[in-house]
C-alpha cells in the first residue's frame, strides 16, 4: 500500500511525496516539517493511505 505525504501552505497543497511504508512516510513528515516550514511556508502536513484516509497529521501556527 502506498502512503502519500501532503504538504500544505496557506493557499493549499504545495507538494506530494509517495512512500511504500507508513513509518517511512510519518518519519519523513516529522523530520522535514521544520525545514519545509521555514523554506516553503508549510503550515501543515498529512500522511494519507491510498483510499484517502488520514493516518497522521501535524500543523503549527
C-alpha positions as CSV (number, residue, x, y, z in Angstrom):
1,X,0.0,0.0,0.0
2,X,1.3,3.5,-0.8
3,X,1.2,6.4,1.6
4,X,1.3,10.0,0.4
5,X,2.8,12.8,2.4
6,X,0.9,16.0,1.5
7,X,2.4,19.4,2.3
8,X,0.0,22.3,2.7
9,X,0.6,26.1,2.7
10,X,-1.8,28.8,3.4
11,X,-3.2,28.6,-0.2
12,X,-3.5,24.8,-0.4
13,X,-1.3,21.8,-1.5
14,X,2.3,22.7,-2.1
15,X,3.8,19.2,-2.7
16,X,3.1,15.5,-2.5
17,X,5.6,12.7,-1.9
18,X,4.7,8.9,-2.0
19,X,6.2,6.2,0.2
20,X,5.8,2.4,0.3
21,X,5.6,2.2,4.1
22,X,3.6,4.2,6.6
23,X,6.5,4.5,9.1
24,X,8.8,6.0,6.3
25,X,6.1,8.5,5.4
26,X,5.5,9.6,9.0
27,X,9.2,9.8,9.7
28,X,9.7,12.0,6.6
29,X,6.8,14.3,7.6
30,X,8.1,14.7,11.1
31,X,11.7,15.3,10.3
32,X,11.2,17.6,7.3
33,X,8.4,19.7,8.8
34,X,10.7,22.4,10.4
35,X,12.7,22.7,7.2
36,X,9.7,22.9,4.9
37,X,8.0,25.4,7.2
38,X,11.0,27.7,7.0
39,X,11.8,27.2,3.3
40,X,8.4,26.7,1.7
41,X,5.9,28.3,4.1
42,X,4.3,24.9,5.0
43,X,1.6,25.2,7.7
44,X,0.6,21.6,7.9
45,X,1.4,18.1,6.7
46,X,-0.7,14.9,6.3
47,X,0.0,11.3,5.6
48,X,-2.7,9.5,3.7
49,X,-3.4,5.9,2.6
50,X,-4.3,5.1,-1.0
51,X,-8.0,5.2,0.0
52,X,-7.6,8.8,1.2
53,X,-7.8,8.1,4.9
54,X,-5.5,10.3,7.0
55,X,-3.2,8.3,9.2
56,X,-1.1,11.2,10.5
57,X,-1.3,15.0,10.5
58,X,0.6,17.9,12.0
59,X,0.1,21.6,12.0
60,X,1.8,24.6,13.6
61,X,1.0,28.3,13.6
